[in-house]
Amino acid sequence: MNRILGFIKIYLKNAFSAFIQIRYLYYDILSSYRKDPALKGKVFFILELMTYGGLWAMVFHRLAHFLFTLKLPFIPRLLSQISRLLTGIEIHPGASIDKGFFIDHGNGVVIGETAVIGSNVLMYHQVTLGNSNAASSGKRHPTVGNEVVLDAGSKILGPIKIGNHSVIGAGTILTKDVPPYSVVVGNPGKVIKHFGVRVLPQNTAG
């Protein structure tokens, strides 16, 4: 009996947490306006925002993630695939994304099942939060901190952590943890700045 009650408690807790993420759509819209200069000063910016694939991808994902957390079969994956067809952005329903997430342009973005994304993250097109050959089960995808920028074409692979307020440069290939307040570029990724101070070239994050 205790095991059943424990299961129900965990189930309801997860469902409530996922439901809260639907409410995060409000913050996603605010973040889109704040982070896209093309929308600034426009009276009818909300109408233009409705054409953004990144925003629609989040609408689909917030609902799919809620249903995925409820253990509903098939429907969450169906929603994610409809979203991919319409927007060119593929987000697994299992991915956990905090409030204020904005995908600019967005085509070619891939976010894996066990990825975790913090608040107010900005992501550009062709970014991958993917698996690596080293991780075959459990946590397989990256954890991205708060206020992180992932530039176009960057590939973050495996169950690594990207520290808060970091910037991952365009085309960077990353397979190792990144400390907070870092700027990372290259293949493999190298930390070139930490807390705004340039670091020695041998500091490699990838």
N, C-alpha and C positions, 0 to 999 in steps of 0.2 A: 504493500500500500504506500509506504514511504517513497519507494522508487517511482511509483506512478505520480504521486504528488510532486516529487522533485522534477520529473520530466515535464509535467504541466507548467510548473513554475518557470522553468528555463524556456519553454516554448513561448509562453506569454511574454516573458521579458524580451526575448529576441523579436517577437512580433511587434511589440511596442516600440523597440528601438528602430526597426525598419519603417514603421509607420511615421515616426518622427522624421525620417529621411525624406518622406514625401513632402513634408512641410518645408524642407530645405529648398524646394523649388523657388520660393520667394527670394531667398538669398542668392540663388543661382542667377536669377534675373537681375538683381541689383549688381552683382559682380560683373555680369556681362556689360552693363551700362558703364560701370566705373572703369573697366579695364580695356574697353574698345574705344579708341579716340574717334573712330568713324561715326559713333553715335552721339558724341558730345554736341550740345547746342541745337539738336534737332527737335522740333516741336512734336513730331509724330514718330519719335524714336522707337516707341513700343511696337508700332506696326512693322518697322524695319527689322526689329529684333525677332519678330515672329517668323522671319525668313531664315534665321540662323540655324543651320543644321546641328551645331553643338548644343543649342538650347533644346531642340526637339529630341536629341539623343538622350539628354538628361531627363526629359519628361518620361520617355519610354523606360529609362533605367530605374528611375525612382519607383515606378509601379512594378516593374519586373522584379526588382530587389525585394520589395515587400512580399510579393507572391512567392518568391524563391525562399524567403525566410519562413513562410507558412508551410513549406515542404510541398507546395502544389506542383504536381508533375506537368511537364511539357509546356504549359502556358508561359512561364517566365522565359524559357529559351525561344519560344515562338516570338514573343515580343522583342527580344534582343535581336533576332534575325530580321524581323520587319524593320526595326530601327536601322540595322546595318544596310539593308537594301535602300532605304529612303535617304539616309544621311551619309553613308560611307564610313560610319563610325561603329566599331564593334566593342561593346562593353558586356562582359559576362554578367548575368544577373547576380552572381555571388559576390561581385566586387563591392566593397564598402567605401562610399564616397561621402565625405563630410560636406558641410554647407559652403556656398560661395564658389563652387567649381565652375570654371569657364573654359570651354574648348574653342579656341579661335580658328576659324576656317574648318579644321577638323578632319578633312578627308584622309583616310588611311590610319586613323588612330585605332589601336588595339589595347584593351585593358583586360587582363586575365582574371580568372575566378577568385583567387585568394589575394588580389591586390587590395591595399588599403590606402586611401588618399585622404590627407588632412584637409583643413579648412582653407578656403581662399587660394586654391591652387590654380595657376594659369598654365594651360597646355596648348601647344600648337599642333599643326597637322603632321601626320606621319610618325607620331610618337608611339612607341610600344612599351607597355609594362608587361613583360612576358616572362616565360619560364626559361630556365637554363637546363642543360643536360644533367647538371649535378643534383637537381631537385626533382624527384619523381613522385613524391607524395607529400601530404601535409601542406604546410605553407610553401608555395612554389613561386609566388610573385612578389614584387617589391612593396615596401611600405614607404609612402611619400609623406613627409612632414607638412606642417602648416606654412602657408605663404611661399610655396616653392614655385619656380618657373621652369617648365620643361620645354625647351626650344624645339623648333621643327626638326624632325628626323632623328631625335635622340632615342636610343634604345637602352632601356633599363631592364636588366635580366636577372632573374633569380630572386630568392627571398632576402634581398638586401634592404637597407634603410637609407633614405635620403633625409638628412637633417633639416630642421626648420629654416626658412628664409634662404635656402640655397638656390642657385641657378645652374641648370644643366644645359650647356651650350648646344647649338645646332649640330646634328650629326654625331654627337658623342655616343660611344658604346661603353656602358657601365655595368660592371659585375661585382663591385665591392662597395661597402658602406661609404657614405659621404657624411662628414661632420656638419653640424649646423653652420649657417652663414658662410657657405663655400661657393665658389664659382668653379665649375668643372668643364673642361673641354677636351676634345681629342679622342682617338681610338688607339689604345685603351684610354679611358677617361683619366685626366690628371687635374688635381686641385691646383689652380693657378692663383686663387685668392682665398684667404680665410679671415673672416671679420674685417674685410676690406684691405687687408695687407697682402701684398704679393709674396708667394712662397717659393721655395726652391724647386727647380724643374723636376727633381727626382721623386717628388711626392705624387705617387700614382694611386688613383682611386679605382681605376678600371682593371 
